Each structure stands twice: as structure tokens, then as C-alpha cells.
Amino acid sequence: MKDTKGGEPMGGTVRLTAAQAMMRWLSVQVTEEGTRFIEGVWAIFGHGNVAGVGEALHRYSEVLPTWRGQNEQTMAHAAIAYAKTKRRRRAHAVTSSIGPGSTNMVTAAALAHVNRLPVLFICGDVFANRRPDPVLQQIEDFDEGTVSANDCFRPVTRYFDRITRPEHVLTALPRALRTMTDPVDCGPVCLAFCQDVQAEAFDYPAAFFEPRVWRIRRPEPDPVEVAAVVDAIKAAKAPVIVSGGGVLYSGAEELLADFAARRNIPILETQAGKGATSFEHPMNFGSPGVTGSDCGNAACEAADLVIGVGTRFQDFTTGSWTVFANPERRLVSINVHGYDALKHGALGVVGDAKVTLEKIDAALGQTRFAAADARARSDWHAAVAKVTAAPAKDANKLPSDAQVIGALQRVATEHTVAMCAAGTMPGALQVLWQAAKGGYHMEYGYSCMGYEIAGAMGIKLAAPDREVICFVGDGSYMMANSELATAVMRRVPFTIVLTDNRGYGCINRLQQECGGAEFNNMYKDANVEVQPEIDFVAHAASMGAHAEKAAGIADLEAKIVAARGRDIPSVIVIDTEAVSGTGAGGHWWDVAVPQVGGPERLIKARERYDANAALQRVFN
């Protein structure tokens, strides 16, 4: 019998619009813990989704909540941060209208793709029946009638589908969730939903809406690959472990820490992997590569075996392939995806990080290496303490970013999570922030300016018991700040430390290191008639946040502590100087310098570049 009243089943089928079917189906997709995998939907409505998807979301709002964002890109950033904090075991959907609403989310899709994080993009699309073409905001391809603006999502999503008939929902949705819950293919999904099809009715099988449990599998490694890696470890004299985000996603933190301690193998944490091991762990030697610690990079340079666990070996991690300097070094890569496991000629083992480590550990027997250089590690901690120390009380100069980090470090608790995404702070935090377990969240796969505030909200939504501290520069704040209003409306408390150095200080330093003149990064070097004096306190307060300016480092510490009692976001602005970099650690990064055409500073920069490039030794 077919239902014709209200969409409730009266027999074998349920008559619903395609959009209604989508939201009803999403509401019953659950995790092994019994919670919805798609917890809810971020939405900004327009003519391409308000009538179809919007009506369906209202219809099922009691079982699938909808949240209003301010910008399509940043509400997607919030969804991505939520999924990362939940270790990819829960996710959000994001819906927009056609045209600019959809293309605003392409950057966020790329961010999720690079970081291997699940988010469901439900994008309004053109009319499948083509009767009113071209509709408002439609992009017309002069040579291809099936193309729309949403095809921009194809290279930046793991699965793309265009729903041009209502029955397509029956296959598109399971494929989408399969991708998002697969540890190998995990990433963003785009369902381009033709706006007329959203409103079309179909008789869906009632069984389609039965609850379904999605399990995150743990792929077992091949025994031959495990044996080869075990042999390589046994033959090594000075191995190091590079710990990536896969350690967190597989829940291998405790195992890896114990494995390293029993075998005396230093752990170096990537941006994605930082926080898996407490900074106090005796085998935690900090970070590798461009934003590496001194002791970590020294261990990398001496290593004859580099064991990557859940990392994609991005250029910052490898110092653009100059930090692993031992001519005898070999590369091992443990990764759930064969693409990552076999990069750069690595001896790869494809499998879940936790399961694979367990098997390698069991096969290694009593293998143990010479004691790691504890002195180098203690020297490093002393160097961090020095550059992050509070300035002298009579110091008549602006604080550095390192001193701002030190302020938070001194008042942080075991529940504090430091987060960021772009500018000076990501590198400074990786080198200097002493993370307790789980106390770090960095979007550095795409290093997307504007992720910070929305991302902080997403973290807090996923982990309401944690204190979330968002570091954001004035440049990133100006680029995307509107979700601060969303956090105020939803009463999502977190603290923003806004460092104002009056421009893009990080890139200004890089520009000079590459031999360039100071140009177009700091306001003072830009082609403007008037230097802006932006009142960030007034701006944040106008959106309802608690906003104030710190008079200095001591005042910043006090204000961070005071913010813990509020139920709305707190914004603390502090003026900082733009000249100093991290102040400790670091390594070369391959940023190409012009070969000809410059003054002496450019010639010298090119000479330095050529000398470092000659040291690049890519695994092959």
C-alpha cells in the first residue's frame, strides 16, 4: 500500500519528496555507540534549497537539528573541526543554495579533503528538467550541458554525485556515508541536489528508512609487509617515529607511547599528530622539519630509519626532504591508505595504525635501542621556557607571539586545547606549545586563513568539557569572523586570543627571507591612503561577545582565566610585534627564490636557496 498522508508508512512504500527522504534517512544513520553519525545540518537557505531541503529540514527538525550559519565556508569549517575533534566518528552536513552559496564551500571541501575529514555538502543545483534555464545564479557551460558550478567540487571531494531524479537518493546516500565512514577513503562528499528534484515525490521502500549502524573498520595489515618492517626495525641503529593524525584516528595514542618507551625510539609529532603523546613523555622529542624542535630535528638528521605512523609526510614535516640527512636512512610508512603508505619509495605497510603497531610490537620481541639523548630534550624544554617567558616588567616593547603562547601555557590546565590554522601561530605553537594529551588542534593541511573562529566553535561543540583557546591573527580575523555571532547566539563559549601585528607578519618575514622587499603584507607597506586603526574589541562586542584588550602579558594571563566562567565567547585582543619568528627551532623550507633580476639581498637569498636545495634527498 502506498502512503499519501503525511509521509508515514502504511505498507511497503513511503511517499516523500526527495529532500524529505534524504533528511529522514540521515536521521536514522547511527554509530556503534548508538548516536547519529550526522549529528545535524548547518544551513544557509537560498532559492536553490529553501523550498525543498529547507522544508524537509523543518519537517524532521526534532530528529535532525538544523543550525543557521553566517557564511557557507565558515559553517563548513565548524563542521570539519567537529569531525576532527570526534576523531572522524561523527560528522555534520552543510547545505547551501546554488551559485555563490555552493562555491563558497569549495575551499572548505578542499580543507576537508587534504585533512581526510568527513563532511557532507548538500549543494543546491540547477533544474534537472531545464525548463527555466538559465535560472538565477546558474553558471552556463557553453560546451557541456551537464556541467554546473558544483562540478568545482569534483577535485576536492572524495565522492561526488548529482541527484537528477528522486530515486537517486536510494543509491547516493549510502555511497556518501560509505565514503565518510571508511578509514581509507574518508573525506568530504558533495551531493549536488537539483532544486526541482528536491521537491519531487517518489514512493520509497519503507525498509530504506530502517536505522543502520555504520562501523569504522580496522583494516588488518598484510603479514608479509609487517615482516618486512619488523626486519627493517631490527636492522636499524637509530630509528625515529613520525606520529601523524592517523595515530589519533585509530586510537593508538597509548600503544604508541608505550611502544616508544619500551624500545627507546624518539617520537616526533606532526601538526595533525601533536597532542597524541603528552609533552612530558620521555620519548616525545617535539616536532620534525620546518617547524621542528632542535632535539627533534637532531634525531631526524641522525636517524637511519624513519617510521611514519599515520602521516602523509607533508613538506613541513620533512623540511622539504632535507631533515632526514643520514645517507643510510630508510623510510617506513604505516598508513591505512596505500597511496600514503607507498609515497617516496617507502617500505609501506597498509593497515590500521593501532592494529599494525600491535603486530609489529609482538614480532619485535625484546628489540631495544640505545637510550635517546635526554640532554637534548631537556635543553629543548629550557629553550622553550626562555622564549616564552614573560617579558620584564620594565620592558618597553610589544610582546612576541612566543610570549603570548607562554602566557597561555602558564595558566593552561589539562582540559585546555590550543587551536589555530594560519599565520605565525601554527609554526610557533607546534614548536613551543607543550600539549597535554589531546590538548592541540591545528588545521595545517590546508592552513586556511579564516578557519580559526569557526573551528573553535566546532571543537567546543564536539568537546564541551574542554577549554578551547583560539589563536588568531588580525589578518585571519578580518578574513572570517562572522561565526562569532553564531557562537554567541548558540551560547558556545571559547576564548579567542587575537594578536594584532597590523598586517600579515608571517608572510612579511618569509618575503624578506626570500630576498624580497617588504611589500603589500603589513599595512605600512601597502598601497593605502590611511593606515587603518581597527577597533577589534568594539567589533567583537558588536556581535555579542565579551571583548576586551589586554594591556600586556600578565593582563592576558588574568583575562584568559577570567573567561572560563562565561557562557559566551570571549575575545582578548593584544598588540604584538611582527618582527620575531618562533625564536627557537626550525629548519629550511623550499620556497622558490627568483634566479635573476634582483638586488644583492635577492642574489644572496638565491645562493642560500641553491645550497639548501642541493641537500634535498627524496626517498625513491
LOVEXDREN-730742 format. One record per residue (C-alpha): residue number from 1; x, y, z; residue in three letters. Coordinates in steps of 0.02 Angstrom, whole numbers, plus 50000, padded with zeros to 5 digits. Layout:
NUM	X	Y	Z	ALA
...
% end
This chain:
1	50000	50000	50000	MET
2	50063	50174	49960	LYS
3	50057	50313	50087	ASP
4	49976	50476	50035	THR
5	49953	50558	50205	LYS
6	50098	50643	50291	GLY
7	50236	50529	50233	GLY
8	50215	50392	50366	GLU
9	50224	50213	50303	PRO
10	50061	50119	50281	MET
11	50137	49971	50191	GLY
12	50286	49934	50083	GLY
13	50323	50109	50022	THR
14	50331	50287	50088	VAL
15	50287	50432	49975	ARG
16	50404	50577	50009	LEU
17	50494	50713	49915	THR
18	50675	50676	49877	ALA
19	50730	50805	50007	ALA
20	50614	50732	50138	GLN
21	50682	50559	50102	ALA
22	50860	50621	50119	MET
23	50834	50700	50290	MET
24	50730	50557	50356	ARG
25	50866	50434	50302	TRP
26	51006	50538	50378	LEU
27	50914	50546	50544	SER
28	50924	50355	50566	VAL
29	51106	50326	50519	GLN
30	51193	50285	50682	VAL
31	51364	50245	50752	THR
32	51411	50090	50851	GLU
33	51384	50196	51008	GLU
34	51203	50223	50957	GLY
35	51215	50408	50912	THR
36	51176	50488	50743	ARG
37	51328	50489	50630	PHE
38	51266	50651	50551	ILE
39	51226	50746	50710	GLU
40	51143	50891	50620	GLY
41	51144	51008	50471	VAL
42	51218	51182	50453	TRP
43	51109	51282	50333	ALA
44	51102	51445	50241	ILE
45	50949	51448	50131	PHE
46	50926	51523	49960	GLY
47	50810	51492	49813	HIS
48	50906	51333	49771	GLY
49	50872	51242	49935	ASN
50	50745	51337	50040	VAL
51	50588	51260	49965	ALA
52	50649	51080	49953	GLY
53	50788	51046	50078	VAL
54	50728	51186	50193	GLY
55	50552	51113	50206	GLU
56	50623	50940	50238	ALA
57	50740	51001	50374	LEU
58	50595	51088	50460	HIS
59	50490	50931	50444	ARG
60	50622	50823	50530	TYR
61	50695	50954	50647	SER
62	50653	50855	50803	GLU
63	50762	50709	50748	VAL
64	50890	50802	50641	LEU
65	50930	50977	50706	PRO
66	50968	51123	50591	THR
67	51090	51262	50636	TRP
68	51099	51431	50550	ARG
69	51271	51493	50499	GLY
70	51332	51663	50438	GLN
71	51443	51608	50294	ASN
72	51441	51447	50195	GLU
73	51629	51421	50205	GLN
74	51646	51452	50390	THR
75	51496	51349	50444	MET
76	51578	51207	50346	ALA
77	51739	51242	50443	HIS
78	51642	51219	50604	ALA
79	51578	51052	50539	ALA
80	51755	50998	50493	ILE
81	51826	51045	50663	ALA
82	51686	50948	50746	TYR
83	51726	50792	50645	ALA
84	51912	50806	50682	LYS
85	51880	50825	50868	THR
86	51766	50674	50863	LYS
87	51908	50576	50779	ARG
88	51802	50554	50620	ARG
89	51670	50452	50712	ARG
90	51533	50582	50696	ARG
91	51504	50720	50569	ALA
92	51393	50862	50511	HIS
93	51307	50903	50348	ALA
94	51309	51077	50269	VAL
95	51181	51141	50143	THR
96	51178	51294	50033	SER
97	51087	51366	49884	SER
98	51158	51360	49708	ILE
99	51290	51478	49638	GLY
100	51391	51578	49765	PRO
101	51317	51481	49911	GLY
102	51390	51321	49842	SER
103	51554	51388	49777	THR
104	51585	51473	49945	ASN
105	51605	51297	50014	MET
106	51734	51236	49888	VAL
107	51877	51300	49996	THR
108	51807	51207	50147	ALA
109	51789	51049	50043	ALA
110	51972	51062	49993	ALA
111	52019	51085	50175	LEU
112	51923	50929	50225	ALA
113	51998	50831	50079	HIS
114	52178	50875	50124	VAL
115	52147	50830	50306	ASN
116	52049	50670	50267	ARG
117	51897	50729	50367	LEU
118	51714	50687	50338	PRO
119	51584	50819	50299	VAL
120	51427	50806	50192	LEU
121	51398	50950	50071	PHE
122	51218	50959	50010	ILE
123	51225	51090	49873	CYS
124	51077	51162	49782	GLY
125	51096	51139	49594	ASP
126	51013	51187	49430	VAL
127	50844	51123	49370	PHE
128	50859	50945	49307	ALA
129	50711	50975	49190	ASN
130	50799	51130	49118	ARG
131	50633	51217	49088	ARG
132	50678	51385	49170	PRO
133	50861	51386	49116	ASP
134	50961	51489	49147	PRO
135	50898	51516	49324	VAL
136	50964	51647	49442	LEU
137	51147	51611	49489	GLN
138	51164	51472	49361	GLN
139	51333	51451	49276	ILE
140	51312	51402	49094	GLU
141	51447	51299	49011	ASP
142	51449	51342	48826	PHE
143	51513	51169	48776	ASP
144	51441	51048	48905	GLU
145	51257	51044	48951	GLY
146	51277	50937	49108	THR
147	51402	51049	49196	VAL
148	51356	51165	49339	SER
149	51455	51268	49464	ALA
150	51451	51119	49580	ASN
151	51571	51025	49467	ASP
152	51703	51130	49556	CYS
153	51683	51005	49698	PHE
154	51742	50856	49596	ARG
155	51930	50876	49629	PRO
156	51908	50923	49812	VAL
157	51788	50787	49871	THR
158	51809	50601	49894	ARG
159	51637	50564	49821	TYR
160	51531	50672	49707	PHE
161	51355	50639	49645	ASP
162	51222	50741	49558	ARG
163	51044	50697	49606	ILE
164	50940	50724	49449	THR
165	50798	50604	49492	ARG
166	50714	50573	49661	PRO
167	50759	50388	49661	GLU
168	50944	50433	49651	HIS
169	50934	50463	49839	VAL
170	50923	50274	49862	LEU
171	51100	50248	49797	THR
172	51183	50417	49826	ALA
173	51156	50423	50014	LEU
174	51229	50251	50057	PRO
175	51378	50288	49945	ARG
176	51404	50453	50035	ALA
177	51403	50376	50208	LEU
178	51511	50232	50150	ARG
179	51643	50358	50099	THR
180	51631	50461	50258	MET
181	51645	50311	50373	THR
182	51781	50220	50276	ASP
183	51952	50250	50358	PRO
184	52036	50230	50188	VAL
185	51925	50344	50083	ASP
186	51867	50458	50224	CYS
187	51841	50636	50168	GLY
188	51711	50760	50107	PRO
189	51561	50712	50000	VAL
190	51463	50826	49885	CYS
191	51284	50787	49837	LEU
192	51233	50915	49705	ALA
193	51044	50916	49728	PHE
194	50945	50985	49581	CYS
195	50821	51106	49654	GLN
196	50669	51041	49561	ASP
197	50712	50862	49608	VAL
198	50719	50910	49793	GLN
199	50531	50940	49784	ALA
200	50483	50790	49676	GLU
201	50392	50645	49759	ALA
202	50434	50460	49746	PHE
203	50372	50300	49826	ASP
204	50522	50247	49928	TYR
205	50536	50072	50003	PRO
206	50494	50082	50188	ALA
207	50644	49971	50225	ALA
208	50758	50112	50164	PHE
209	50718	50209	50322	PHE
210	50760	50072	50446	GLU
211	50904	50125	50561	PRO
212	51076	50073	50501	ARG
213	51235	50058	50603	VAL
214	51396	50118	50522	TRP
215	51553	50038	50592	ARG
216	51727	50113	50571	ILE
217	51828	49963	50516	ARG
218	52009	49924	50562	ARG
219	52097	49852	50409	PRO
220	52223	49716	50452	GLU
221	52398	49734	50378	PRO
222	52473	49606	50260	ASP
223	52586	49486	50360	PRO
224	52723	49497	50227	VAL
225	52726	49687	50242	GLU
226	52731	49676	50431	VAL
227	52876	49554	50425	ALA
228	52974	49669	50309	ALA
229	52950	49816	50426	VAL
230	53000	49712	50577	VAL
231	53161	49661	50489	ASP
232	53197	49843	50447	ALA
233	53172	49898	50628	ILE
234	53282	49758	50695	LYS
235	53420	49808	50574	ALA
236	53414	49991	50623	ALA
237	53532	50078	50743	LYS
238	53446	50246	50766	ALA
239	53261	50243	50718	PRO
240	53136	50383	50747	VAL
241	52946	50382	50741	ILE
242	52848	50518	50650	VAL
243	52675	50518	50727	SER
244	52533	50587	50619	GLY
245	52346	50611	50630	GLY
246	52315	50428	50593	GLY
247	52376	50388	50769	VAL
248	52232	50489	50841	LEU
249	52101	50424	50720	TYR
250	52145	50243	50757	SER
251	52154	50271	50945	GLY
252	52335	50215	50950	ALA
253	52399	50351	51068	GLU
254	52431	50241	51221	GLU
255	52502	50099	51118	LEU
256	52624	50211	51025	LEU
257	52683	50296	51186	ALA
258	52714	50127	51268	ASP
259	52796	50056	51111	PHE
260	52917	50202	51102	ALA
261	52959	50200	51287	ALA
262	52997	50013	51293	ARG
263	53107	50022	51139	ARG
264	53189	50192	51164	ASN
265	53129	50264	51000	ILE
266	53103	50454	50994	PRO
267	52930	50514	50940	ILE
268	52913	50667	50828	LEU
269	52737	50735	50810	GLU
270	52668	50817	50652	THR
271	52541	50957	50661	GLN
272	52400	50830	50640	ALA
273	52476	50710	50766	GLY
274	52528	50834	50901	LYS
275	52440	50802	51065	GLY
276	52432	50613	51044	ALA
277	52580	50600	51164	THR
278	52600	50715	51313	SER
279	52749	50832	51303	PHE
280	52805	50755	51469	GLU
281	52829	50583	51392	HIS
282	53016	50545	51393	PRO
283	53014	50492	51210	MET
284	52921	50646	51149	ASN
285	53057	50745	51059	PHE
286	52940	50878	50992	GLY
287	52911	50909	50808	SER
288	53007	50875	50648	PRO
289	53053	50982	50499	GLY
290	53020	51164	50459	VAL
291	52933	51198	50624	THR
292	53035	51067	50714	GLY
293	53113	51067	50886	SER
294	53303	51067	50899	ASP
295	53307	50896	50982	CYS
296	53180	50827	50859	GLY
297	53272	50885	50705	ASN
298	53436	50821	50776	ALA
299	53357	50650	50798	ALA
300	53289	50657	50620	CYS
301	53458	50704	50547	GLU
302	53543	50556	50633	ALA
303	53405	50428	50601	ALA
304	53443	50280	50489	ASP
305	53259	50227	50493	LEU
306	53110	50344	50489	VAL
307	52949	50258	50543	ILE
308	52797	50357	50489	GLY
309	52635	50312	50578	VAL
310	52478	50387	50503	GLY
311	52566	50532	50417	THR
312	52570	50589	50237	ARG
313	52746	50664	50253	PHE
314	52699	50842	50205	GLN
315	52845	50957	50163	ASP
316	52843	51046	50331	PHE
317	52867	50877	50415	THR
318	53015	50831	50306	THR
319	53098	51001	50296	GLY
320	53061	50990	50110	SER
321	53156	50823	50115	TRP
322	53316	50893	50192	THR
323	53292	50849	50377	VAL
324	53321	50661	50358	PHE
325	53505	50685	50319	ALA
326	53580	50515	50360	ASN
327	53639	50441	50193	PRO
328	53592	50267	50259	GLU
329	53415	50313	50305	ARG
330	53264	50213	50251	ARG
331	53081	50261	50258	LEU
332	52943	50152	50332	VAL
333	52763	50211	50316	SER
334	52618	50135	50413	ILE
335	52457	50202	50340	ASN
336	52279	50146	50312	VAL
337	52287	50204	50131	HIS
338	52408	50128	50007	GLY
339	52429	50297	49923	TYR
340	52508	50369	50080	ASP
341	52596	50209	50134	ALA
342	52698	50195	49974	LEU
343	52748	50377	49950	LYS
344	52930	50419	49915	HIS
345	52982	50239	49893	GLY
346	52936	50195	50072	ALA
347	52933	50019	50138	LEU
348	52747	50025	50163	GLY
349	52628	49927	50270	VAL
350	52444	49961	50235	VAL
351	52330	49944	50385	GLY
352	52252	50025	50537	ASP
353	52387	50109	50640	ALA
354	52339	50027	50805	LYS
355	52319	49852	50735	VAL
356	52479	49866	50635	THR
357	52580	49930	50782	LEU
358	52516	49787	50889	GLU
359	52577	49660	50763	LYS
360	52745	49744	50739	ILE
361	52767	49758	50926	ASP
362	52731	49574	50954	ALA
363	52853	49523	50818	ALA
364	52996	49633	50882	LEU
365	53019	49534	51039	GLY
366	53149	49614	51154	GLN
367	53218	49734	51023	THR
368	53275	49891	51111	ARG
369	53388	50033	51056	PHE
370	53518	50139	51143	ALA
371	53450	50271	51259	ALA
372	53387	50427	51172	ALA
373	53476	50591	51203	ASP
374	53385	50651	51359	ALA
375	53502	50800	51374	ARG
376	53450	50866	51204	ALA
377	53268	50851	51257	ARG
378	53294	50944	51421	SER
379	53394	51078	51329	ASP
380	53248	51099	51212	TRP
381	53124	51123	51354	HIS
382	53241	51254	51427	ALA
383	53247	51345	51259	ALA
384	53057	51345	51252	VAL
385	53045	51413	51427	ALA
386	53165	51554	51382	LYS
387	53075	51618	51227	VAL
388	52901	51600	51303	THR
389	52945	51683	51469	ALA
390	52851	51839	51516	ALA
391	52943	52000	51469	PRO
392	53025	52102	51604	ALA
393	52905	52219	51691	LYS
394	53001	52371	51631	ASP
395	53014	52310	51451	ALA
396	52953	52449	51338	ASN
397	52910	52346	51185	LYS
398	52769	52243	51116	LEU
399	52766	52056	51159	PRO
400	52809	51922	51033	SER
401	52695	51780	50980	ASP
402	52805	51662	51081	ALA
403	52772	51764	51237	GLN
404	52586	51759	51202	VAL
405	52596	51569	51192	ILE
406	52691	51569	51356	GLY
407	52550	51667	51439	ALA
408	52426	51531	51396	LEU
409	52549	51394	51442	GLN
410	52566	51462	51618	ARG
411	52378	51463	51652	VAL
412	52329	51310	51549	ALA
413	52251	51156	51628	THR
414	52240	50975	51574	GLU
415	52075	51022	51491	HIS
416	52147	51161	51381	THR
417	52150	51141	51191	VAL
418	52254	51265	51092	ALA
419	52197	51285	50912	MET
420	52244	51385	50758	CYS
421	52261	51371	50569	ALA
422	52366	51503	50481	ALA
423	52496	51638	50502	GLY
424	52639	51637	50628	THR
425	52549	51545	50765	MET
426	52537	51370	50686	PRO
427	52725	51354	50672	GLY
428	52755	51436	50840	ALA
429	52628	51325	50926	LEU
430	52696	51165	50850	GLN
431	52870	51208	50912	VAL
432	52828	51290	51078	LEU
433	52659	51231	51142	TRP
434	52681	51096	51274	GLN
435	52524	50996	51245	ALA
436	52447	50881	51372	ALA
437	52366	50732	51289	LYS
438	52233	50791	51168	GLY
439	52267	50974	51201	GLY
440	52303	51029	51023	TYR
441	52202	51058	50865	HIS
442	52285	51128	50710	MET
443	52219	51142	50533	GLU
444	52384	51142	50442	TYR
445	52350	51026	50299	GLY
446	52270	51171	50203	TYR
447	52325	51308	50326	SER
448	52166	51401	50287	CYS
449	52150	51579	50348	MET
450	51977	51602	50420	GLY
451	51962	51427	50493	TYR
452	52005	51482	50668	GLU
453	51846	51556	50743	ILE
454	51725	51435	50661	ALA
455	51843	51292	50700	GLY
456	51849	51340	50883	ALA
457	51660	51334	50889	MET
458	51660	51162	50809	GLY
459	51787	51097	50935	ILE
460	51686	51161	51081	LYS
461	51526	51084	51012	LEU
462	51615	50917	50999	ALA
463	51703	50930	51168	ALA
464	51602	51042	51284	PRO
465	51708	50990	51434	ASP
466	51868	51061	51358	ARG
467	51931	51240	51370	GLU
468	51958	51296	51190	VAL
469	52084	51435	51158	ILE
470	52084	51502	50981	CYS
471	52240	51594	50923	PHE
472	52200	51708	50777	VAL
473	52297	51850	50697	GLY
474	52219	52012	50642	ASP
475	52233	51957	50460	GLY
476	52135	51795	50484	SER
477	52009	51881	50596	TYR
478	51973	52009	50460	MET
479	51953	51869	50333	MET
480	51819	51770	50425	ALA
481	51744	51818	50592	ASN
482	51556	51805	50568	SER
483	51531	51638	50656	GLU
484	51574	51729	50816	LEU
485	51395	51792	50808	ALA
486	51335	51612	50786	THR
487	51431	51557	50939	ALA
488	51354	51699	51038	VAL
489	51179	51652	50981	MET
490	51206	51469	51023	ARG
491	51296	51506	51186	ARG
492	51454	51412	51137	VAL
493	51594	51478	51249	PRO
494	51776	51481	51196	PHE
495	51916	51607	51208	THR
496	51994	51699	51061	ILE
497	52167	51772	51084	VAL
498	52179	51899	50943	LEU
499	52358	51952	50909	THR
500	52363	52117	50816	ASP
501	52527	52149	50724	ASN
502	52443	52261	50595	ARG
503	52461	52151	50443	GLY
504	52520	51983	50380	TYR
505	52676	51971	50487	GLY
506	52716	51789	50448	CYS
507	52720	51812	50260	ILE
508	52810	51978	50279	ASN
509	52954	51884	50363	ARG
510	52951	51749	50229	LEU
511	52953	51884	50094	GLN
512	53113	51956	50168	GLN
513	53194	51785	50193	GLU
514	53166	51753	50008	CYS
515	53257	51913	49963	GLY
516	53104	52018	49930	GLY
517	53067	52193	49988	ALA
518	52933	52223	50120	GLU
519	52784	52244	50007	PHE
520	52594	52231	50023	ASN
521	52592	52125	50183	ASN
522	52598	52248	50326	MET
523	52479	52395	50317	TYR
524	52629	52511	50324	LYS
525	52694	52434	50162	ASP
526	52529	52427	50069	ALA
527	52463	52549	49941	ASN
528	52338	52636	50054	VAL
529	52300	52818	50089	GLU
530	52267	52795	50275	VAL
531	52338	52667	50395	GLN
532	52188	52576	50472	PRO
533	52160	52580	50658	GLU
534	52037	52438	50682	ILE
535	51948	52427	50848	ASP
536	51937	52238	50864	PHE
537	51863	52250	51038	VAL
538	51717	52355	50978	ALA
539	51692	52243	50827	HIS
540	51686	52081	50928	ALA
541	51574	52162	51059	ALA
542	51453	52217	50923	SER
543	51422	52033	50885	MET
544	51384	51998	51067	GLY
545	51550	51926	51126	ALA
546	51635	51978	51286	HIS
547	51779	52080	51215	ALA
548	51923	52172	51298	GLU
549	52103	52222	51266	LYS
550	52248	52154	51366	ALA
551	52373	52284	51425	ALA
552	52515	52157	51418	GLY
553	52563	51977	51450	ILE
554	52518	51975	51635	ALA
555	52349	52052	51597	ASP
556	52323	51924	51458	LEU
557	52350	51782	51580	GLU
558	52223	51855	51701	ALA
559	52095	51882	51565	LYS
560	52112	51702	51500	ILE
561	52075	51637	51675	VAL
562	51927	51756	51696	ALA
563	51850	51698	51532	ALA
564	51823	51522	51600	ARG
565	51667	51573	51692	GLY
566	51570	51640	51541	ARG
567	51440	51556	51432	ASP
568	51481	51659	51277	ILE
569	51641	51679	51176	PRO
570	51774	51793	51248	SER
571	51888	51895	51134	VAL
572	52051	51958	51208	ILE
573	52148	52075	51094	VAL
574	52333	52103	51121	ILE
575	52454	52207	51018	ASP
576	52609	52108	50964	THR
577	52767	52144	50867	GLU
578	52784	52073	50692	ALA
579	52972	52051	50676	VAL
580	53012	51899	50783	SER
581	52978	51724	50721	GLY
582	52966	51571	50831	THR
583	53127	51612	50919	GLY
584	53183	51431	50932	ALA
585	53195	51275	50824	GLY
586	53155	51271	50639	GLY
587	53228	51206	50477	HIS
588	53237	51254	50293	TRP
589	53079	51261	50188	TRP
590	53078	51253	49999	ASP
591	53003	51417	49939	VAL
592	53074	51456	49768	ALA
593	53178	51615	49754	VAL
594	53197	51708	49587	PRO
595	53356	51661	49495	GLN
596	53382	51832	49415	VAL
597	53326	52012	49421	GLY
598	53357	52066	49598	GLY
599	53469	52171	49709	PRO
600	53606	52098	49820	GLU
601	53482	52036	49950	ARG
602	53394	51931	49817	LEU
603	53558	51863	49750	ILE
604	53609	51807	49925	LYS
605	53438	51731	49956	ALA
606	53454	51631	49795	ARG
607	53626	51570	49848	GLU
608	53554	51509	50012	ARG
609	53412	51427	49919	TYR
610	53528	51335	49799	ASP
611	53636	51274	49943	ALA
612	53487	51202	50036	ASN
613	53405	51130	49881	ALA
614	53565	51033	49849	ALA
615	53533	50942	50013	LEU
616	53360	50879	49963	GLN
617	53361	50690	49963	ARG
618	53191	50623	49915	VAL
619	53159	50441	49955	PHE
620	53148	50342	49794	ASN
% end
